[in-house]
Amino acid sequence: MRPVTGDASGLTVDFAGERFELAPERVFTVGREGDLAIDDNLFLHRNFLTIENHDGLWLLSNVGSRLTATVTDTGGRVQAWLAPGARLPLVFAATSVIFSAGPTTYELTIHSSAPPFRESQPVSDDDGLSTIGDVPLTPSQRVMILALAEPVLKREGTGMSELPTSAQAAERIGWTLTRFNRKLDNVCDKLDRIGVPGLRGGVRSYATNRRVRLVEHAIAARLVTREDLPLLDEELRGNAASAAAD
């Protein structure tokens, strides 16, 4: 890979502090091997994603056979699910790509110095709230998602994070595993009903897959952010105080 030079015609990929400049005449590969060898994770395809230039338009393709990726603009306003065999044009100045292999979640950012799409300044409602992609969550549902997404939200920039199990996440906020799984069921059902893919699956791998897919969607859609993390300690203290009072 060539060092970043600021060439206005190219793309750069940022992962865990490393930056790669893409050459229009070459296919850039991401996976366990390739131009960006992400991690020696046997759940990850040797070649999972490719980025290539077709007649001046950059395309992101999923060349794997099992894994999917969540692709979003960095503002979280546009989101797509990139299934095996699918491809998407890269039209934003910055595109975030989030995917999971086993219990590990990865995030990389693709930057374009000459994006085909230039967004206008969004107009805020008088109350400052946005309804685009908005999903109403109860406080307990938000805390449940935060307990799963905490390692990703704490991470600085792009990179990889190991997601907690349901038992670990439940312990983090002082819940029983039964209560945690019930809330997880409710949230997955709610998102499934509004069309979020990947939250339903076969019995064999459903428990793991829905956790990682929920975190991918929550991060991409900004359902939870780093600013929400103090809610975890508040929940833990509240449950500890309740238990002590009983």
C-alpha angles and dihedrals in degrees: 000000000000121000116257109273102168094249104176093217097058145074130235127206120211121199127161094335095315120113127198127191113216123223114220092223095055136067111236114214130203126193143079085320132017137071090324106035097190105184143336089249114144090206088063121084117246086234113021110150134022131193119199140161120242114186092327097317120107115222130197113208134186105221094171125104103221115015127080132201133214112225122194142157108256090252090062094234098116122042133177133179110226107207126188109293094017128119135194134194115244103229105152130086088240127018124187119212117195125181141155133221113187108322094334123097122202132195130191131173126220116206125199120195091196107032118185089222121058113186123219122229108280118241113232124217117245090257092051093239126128122215096189106118090348116165116189109232128184116232091254092050090051091050091050091054091046091054089057096040098044097103091051094046092048092052117102110235122322126344139089135311134188110229120221123244118248089258092053092046092048091051090049091064099031097253130137115250090242092057092045094051091047091055090045090053091050095050094045090050091049093051093042090055092056092050106264104153128222100037094104124059150133122314096248099064103011097105094057098035096053092053095053093041091050091053092048092052095042093052094044094046093042092237085147129019138186089265089065095059096095087068088073094062091042090055092047093049092047093052092045091052091049092050091049091051093054 
